[in-house]
Amino acid sequence: MLSIQNITYRIAGRTLLEGASLSVERGQKLGLIGRNGTGKTTLFKLINNSVQFDDGDIQMQRGIRMGQVAQEAAATDESLIETVLAADEERASLMAEAENTTDPMRIAEVHNRLVDIEADRAPARAARILAGLGFNEEAQQRTCTEFSGGWRMRVALAAALFARPDFLLLDEPTNHLDLEAALWLEQYLQGWNGTLLVISHDRRFLNAIVDGIIHLSNYKLTRYQGNYDRYERTRRERLEHEAKMQVRQEAARAHIQSFVDRFRAQATKAKQAQSRIKMLARMEPIVSVMEEKTIQFNFPQAALPAPPLIAIQDVNVGYEPGKPILRNLDLRIDPDDRIALIGANGNGKSTLVKLLCDKLKPETGTLVKAPKIEVGYFAQHQTDELRMDETPFDHVARMLDENRETNLRGHLGRFGFSGDRAETKVESLSGGEKARLLFALMSCGKPNILLLDEPTNHLDVDAREALVHALNTFEGAVILVSHDAHLIELVADRLWLVENGTCQPYDGTLDEYAVELRSKRRVARQSEKAETASDAPKENKKQARKERAEQRQATAKLRKTVQEAEKRMAKYGEQKKILEARLADPKVYNGSTSDMMALQVEHAKAKEAMDEAEAAWLEAQEALEGAA
């Protein structure tokens, strides 16, 4: 479907790709990964001819419809549902032609084609995609102008999915989604029948949907089979092997060089020495392939106050008097709490975070904080508050009010800004570096509670792992809002569900929450169908009831299969989480090797059982939706 042969691309004297090659076959789902700034988005632009390469060749199979998400849906007066429907250009063109053409033959052709492409089912399909991305029925009828850029990004994603292109390019599709929409997208793409190439730093997302990884590094594209976890394992093994080979080669070179140095001047050994000199020249050096990892960072903190850090009783909070977003909050945060807030966007997660960091005051009730508590608050919109013409050193110097340069540079060094990077203007920093600067600024007061609202949006995979490490070594409390399920699973040990105007502890796991979301969506779709049926003329209601009864009977076995698979997914998901926690304990690796291997085998079996349950669920769910 796509063939990339030895392409080279340079911009402003900087090489991004050199002799890079890649082939993509129909139906493959591939994840494109690499450090920030290596050229992943540029590769997409080369594929869709937005920019021209310097050398090489890119060939796309004829007749392939390529799809890509626009920067955001245009702020027009069209409703969201109309905007998404318009993305299927063939359907839109045929619908317009059906209304205007007068040629009987052409009318028949148009209507036959509309039947072939299931045009009558398109509105329901568009509505389902929009609902999955967080737009309820009322929101779908509102115009695009009523939504912010972040929400219009979701509309653009919905349009790209609805158009069902043969080859879909997705660039960080989860960055503007909440956890619930990200989980829906993960499930939707699992059933995607077309070819997919997706840029993502979300390892759980990649593990769930791709069957291959393309790693962009050192100007080349290297392909690995399997999902992200398998890529990481395979790459680590390859790097270790090449490192051993390099050591052996260096030893061999040293041995040969020693012979040359000893006998070069002796007439009887001159020929052997010359022969070994040629041997050295022919030995292709194995360069060190161990990549420099993203700089680790850590959060300094003050001494922890006595618990609770924050106590909230019967609090109402909102942005307008008398119109609370959250009501009757009764919550407590202790020094060792690691809490992730879950719930769809718009339900009040960010409102709760702002309440905790004093950006919003309680309308009623009481909020009590421990004496000398220091709160660190991170939100992506804070990037807009950075001064583009100043350096990280300037920002930290102003925050710390510190005259000693060594102390300022020491603080910046905690977050990877050493040497020249501390003196680089903010306008020249990458998105990931700006995020790390925000971490540095929020840590100036040595916080003992961290409030993080979508902290990973601009971090690559290595930087996300560094964040996980930093949060897990931080001794204070952490309150986290994130669409990155992997981050939540590794950092949070409690979930709080924000919905229906309040916040309550959620007793299940993240996997159980994902299953619950799918179940709610299924019930909602069935409810919509029932409401549609109730609007039919009375003479049709009896027939409709009969058809629904027949359909329920026909799909009873499928529904039972779905429910059983969901239970197995929840069961094995919990087992897998427990085993992963045990495998993360360093004590395991200091004990019996047989015990460690048994634990690894048990984990592999749980993962395999989880995958089988998910496959069974997906197959039954698709069959159930096809029968609906």
Secondary structure, DSSP 4 states (H G I P E B T S, - for coil): -EEEEEEEEEETTEEEEEEEEEEE-TT-EEEEE--TTSSHHHHHHHHTTSS--SEEEEEE-TTPPEEE--SS----SSBHHHHHHTT-HHHHHHHHHHHH---HHHHHHHHHHHHHTTGGGHHHHHHHHHHHTT--HHHHTSBGGGS-HHHHHHHHHHHHHHT--SEEEEESTTTT--HHHHHHHHHHHHT--SEEEEE---HHHHHHH-SEEEEEETTEEEEEESSHHHHHHHHHHHHHHHHHHHHHHHHHHHHHHHHHHHHTT-GGGHHHHHHHHHHHHH--------PPPPPP------PPPSSPSEEEEEEEEEEETTEEEEEEEEEEE-TT-EEEEES-TTSSHHHHHHHHTTSS--SEEEEEE-TT--EEEEEGGGGGGS-TTS-HHHHHHHHHT---HHHHHHHHHTTT--GGGGGS-GGGS-HHHHHHHHHHHHTTT--SEEEEESTTTT--HHHHHHHHHHHHH--SEEEEE-S-HHHHHHH-SEEEEEETTEEEEE-S-HHHHHHHHHHHHHHHHHHHHHHHHHTS-HHHHHHHHHHHHHHHHHHHHHHHHHHHHHHHHHHHHHHHHHHHHHHT-HHHHHS-HHHHHHHHHHHHHHHHHHHHHHHHHHHHHHHHHHH-
